Amino acid sequence: MEAHIMQVEIWTDVNCPFCYLGKKRFNDALIEFDHADQVDVVHRSFELDPTAPTGTSGNVIDHLAKKYGRTLEEAEAGERQLGAAANEAGLEYVVTGRDVGNSFDMHRLLHWAKELGQQEQMLDALYAANFADAEPLFGDTERLVRVAVGAGFDEAATREVLADEQRYADEVRADERQAQEFGVNGVPFYVFDRKYAVSGAQPKELFAQALSQAWGERPQPTLLADSDACGPDGCAVPQN
Amino acid sequence: MEAHIMQVEIWTDVNCPFCYLGKKRFNDALIEFDHADQVDVVHRSFELDPTAPTGTSGNVIDHLAKKYGRTLEEAEAGERQLGAAANEAGLEYVVTGRDVGNSFDMHRLLHWAKELGQQEQMLDALYAANFADAEPLFGDTERLVRVAVGAGFDEAATREVLADEQRYADEVRADERQAQEFGVNGVPFYVFDRKYAVSGAQPKELFAQALSQAWGERPQPTLLADSDACGPDGCAVPQN
């Protein structure tokens, strides 16, 4: 998980259907990429609604209708569109009955999983639990524990992380601060070696193209100063 | 340890006196840097002599004299110079009696420690064991275990990492491949957000200046494409 030649940072929220879809499309592009084994992918935290109260905000369609001033029919139609796009990419998507809510605890779990080198597994499990299953997920510690355990995480350790709301909270906020620095106002947001960015659940072909371009133009740092180093000929002060 | 605004990657070898000195001078600059809490430092592996046989290569002065065709007096004078520079920076330095050898196992330990979020502790302990103490270190598993335990690492876990030579070996090689990509032929080598680089144990003032410059000019990724994202106004296809 370390020191690959190119780093792709993906800002994401477990609440975000386009993030779920984008992850699949990006991965489809990545597995066909010639240098995939030299690409390090890291998922970073972004809360679509950091002001959402802790726990659940109730049924997703009711919530979207209320929040954006749409009718229930309009909100459901939007979800159906998202579901169709997800299905087309090979993903399951439950259109009605899911809940929505504050995702901060899930971002903490994702940072913990990253430390264990198992961030992909945690994110896939959370996405599946949220989008491919109607059972409420937000603010339900028992369900989060089941999801994590189902993805291979230790039950007691998962409970410990969930119980202490300070754990990985700084890491979540640091990701969000970084997103702010980059002017990110929507997710998914993909950053390639901090040089190029792509916003949104792009088609697989576009991700393939972005990977190629970012790879071909990956940065070479500019040397500001050179002296007093050890090299193959020993440790000597270079002649200036 | 994650997602700070600026990342500094430092290629280093535990065999390298200028790396030991550079770490102190860089840290002295970093603690006075205004945005220190937003800087993420990661130490990367570089073997000065990857062809060194596993274990110890014997006394450092004998080894340097033989390897670079110097007299023992010349080799010792070089070490005295390095020792004086280290002392001036506030570091202990044993001039004669230390050994030298293959550092691959130490790099594996450093990657393990990184995963635990304790890379600084491991590196400081290894530097001190190598440069501030005459007792042989290279290829001495028992001493490496004592050094790691003294720095707060679990004994059984340290033994496990040392016993399995495949553990973190890929990570060490990935760091070295990355160094090669950047044309690094000596260490320490400092890379700021993959945009700027500094080679060698520079004076603290130069590190301070490099930190400021890299911070002021930290990269903003160029947006290649924008669509289908979720933002504060919901999940919608942007108008192109």
Interface residues (C-beta under 8 A of the other chain):
Chain A: M1 E2 A3 H4 I5 D13 N15 C16 P17 F18 C19 L21 G22 Q38 R44 S45 L48 D49 L64 K67 Y68 G78 L82 H111 K114 E115 G117 E171 A174 D175 R177 Q178 E181 F182 G183 N185 G186 V187 P188 F189 V191 F192 D193 R194 K195 Y196 A197 V198 S199 G200 A201 Q202 L206 A210 Q213 P219 Q220 P221 T222 L223 L224 A225 D226 S227 D228 A229 C230 G231 P232 D233 G234 C235 P238
Chain B: M1 E2 A3 H4 I5 D13 N15 C16 P17 F18 C19 L21 G22 Q38 R44 S45 L48 D49 L64 K67 Y68 G78 L82 H111 K114 E115 G117 E171 A174 D175 R177 Q178 E181 F182 G183 N185 G186 V187 P188 F189 V191 F192 D193 R194 K195 Y196 A197 V198 S199 G200 A201 Q202 L206 A210 Q213 P219 Q220 P221 T222 L223 L224 A225 D226 S227 D228 A229 C230 G231 P232 D233 G234 C235 P238
